[in-house]
């Protein structure tokens, strides 16, 4: 049962994150069991795990659906990050230690190990690579917050990052180009290394504005797919 649960869970999770099971799509145990050719038990267990991860939620009728990620939520969260992370970058220019600067540069080095020109690296089916690139991006922004020297600011940003987890996963699977951000990260680090707070704030703003546009475009793609399937979102 453990192996069957794991296989079913991973298959469902990938379909949600890739957009094959669109945001807002109702999840009916028997229908899924028939499609995956398993009993309802591993389906039920997989759905419970996906609920714990925030990928599945209850709908108004008491059933279950793929969690709805709205464009409005994405815009609001990015607007919060715009204000907070510019302050974090300016703080990092004053307070980042040598070890923290080295950690930020290590993130850049890890990102550069992924060749964005390699078609296999850009495939939505390459689950490990996509999630690795996303982890590197998340680590970079958490390091930036920690380097600010302001623990209250870092805590506020961590709350925002947590709320964005499903959003980032979903849009990364929808369009891997949302993570083509390494050159933007390099500009941020270069400004912090130079202790240039104005340049760091500008680099962060440019990066987050561009990221917001990429994410909104990916969500619009998901919304279009949902409309074609007759699912009402947003």
N, C-alpha and C positions, 0 to 999 in steps of 0.2 A: 504493500500500500504506500509505503514511503516513497518508493521510486515512481509509482504512478502519480502520486500527488505532486511530486517535484516536477515531473514532465508536464502535467496539466497546468500547474501554476506558472511555470516559465512560458508556456505557449500562450496562455491568457494574458500574462503580463506584457509579452512582446506585442501581441495584437492591440492592446490598449495603447502602449507607448508609440507604436508605429502609426496609429490612427486607423488601423483596419477595423477595430472596434471603436467607433467614434465617440467623442465626448457627448454624454447624454444618452448613449445607446442603452436600452433596457437589457438586462442580463437575466435570461430565463434558464434555470438549471437544466431542464429536460432538453431544451433546444441545443444548449452547449454540449450536453452529454452525448446527444445523437451525433453532433458534428465531430466531436473528438473521439467518438466511439469508446466511451468509458461510461461507468455508472455515474449516478448523481453524487455519490459520496466524495470522490476526489474533486469534482467540480465545486461542491459546497465548501470543502476545505480550502480550495484555492481562492474562492471568492472571499472567504473570511480573512485570509492572509492579505489579499489585495485591499480589503476594507481597512485593515490595520495600517497599511502603507499609504492610505489616502487616495488610492486609485479607483476605488469603488465607493459609492455613497447610496443612501436611501433616497428614493424619490417620493413625491407627494402622495402617491397611492400606496405607499408601504412596500413597494418592490425595491429592486436594486438596479442601479445604472452605473455606467462609467462616469466618474466624477466630471462635472462640468467646469471647464476652465474658460473664463470669459475674457474678452478683449479688454473690457473696462478694468477688470482686476489686474491684468498685466500692466496696463498704463499706470494705474495707481501705485502699484508696487515699484515700478521703475522710477516713478516720480519721487517716491520716498528714497530710493537708493541714490538718485541724483543729488539730493540735498545732503544726505548723510555721508556718502562716499567722497564727495568733494572735501568735506570737513576732515574725513579720515586721511585723505591723501595729504592735505596741508599739515595735519598733525604728524604724519609719518615723516615729512620733510624735517621736522624739528626733533622727533623723538625716536625714530627707527634706529635700532642698534645695528652694529656690524653683522651680527648673526641673523637678524631679521632681513637685512638687505640681501644677505647671501641666500636666505630661504626664498625670497622673491625671485632672485635670479635663477635659482634651482628650478622653480616652477616654469620659467621661460625655457630653460634647457629641456625639461621633460616634454613640454609642448612641442618643441622643435624636433623631437624624436618621431613625431607623427607627421608623415609626409602628406600634406593636403592635396598634392597632385596625384597621389596613388588612388585610382578608382576604388580599390577594395577598401581603403580607409574611409571613403566617403559614402559607402553603401549603407542604407538604413538597416540592412540585414547583418552588418558587422556590429553586433551588440556590444561585445567587449571593448572594441575601439571607441565607439561612440560614448559609452559610459565612462571609459577612462579619460577621454578628453573633457567630459563634463566634470569629472572629479578634479582634474587639474585646474579647471576654471574656478570651481568653487573654492579650492584650496588657495588660489591666488587672492581672491577677494577676501577670504577670511584672514589671510596673512596681512593684507593691506589694513583691514580693520584693527587687528591686534597691534600693528606697528604704529597706530595713531597715538598710543600712550594714554588713550581714554577708554577705560574699561566699560563705562556706561554707554558710550557710543558703540563699542564692539558688541555689547549685549543687544542694543536696539537693532543693529544690522543683522545679528544672528536670528532674531525673530523674523525679520524680512526675508532672509535667505531661506528659512524653514518654510515660510508660506509660498516661496517660489519654487520649491522642489519639484512638485508635479508639473508646474508650468514649464520649467526648464527641460525636464525629461520628455514631456510630450512634444514640445517644439523641436527639440534636438532630433527626435525620431522622424518628425514630419519633414524637417529640412536641416540636414547636417551643416549647411552653410551658416546657421546661426552661431556656430562655434569657430568661425573663421575670424578670430579676434586676437591672434597672438601678436601681430604688429602693433595693435592698439595697446596691448599690455606692455610691450617693450617701451613705448613712449611714456607710459606712466612710470615704469621703473627708472628709466633714464632721468626723468625729472626729479624723482625722489633721491636718487643717488647724488644728483647735483644740488640737492637741498633747495630746489626752486619751487616754492609752494604755489606760486601763480601758475607756472607751467604744469605742475602736477594736477591742480584743480581743473585746468582746461583740458588736459589729456583724459582725465576721468570723465568729465562731462561729455566730451566728444565720443568716448567709448560707449558710455551708457545710452546716449541718444541714438547712436547707430545700432546698439544691441536691441533697444526698444523697438526700433523700426523693423529689424529682422524678425523678432519674436512676434510682433503684431502681424506681419505678413504670413508667418507660419500658421498662426491661429486663424487668419482669414482663410487659408487653404483648408484647414480642418473644418471650418464652418461651411465652406462650399461643399466639401465631401458629405457633411452631415445633411445639408439641404437636399443633395441628390438622393440620399437615403430616406428622406422624409422625416428627419429628426429636427425638432424645433429647439434651437439653442439661443442663449443670450436673451 
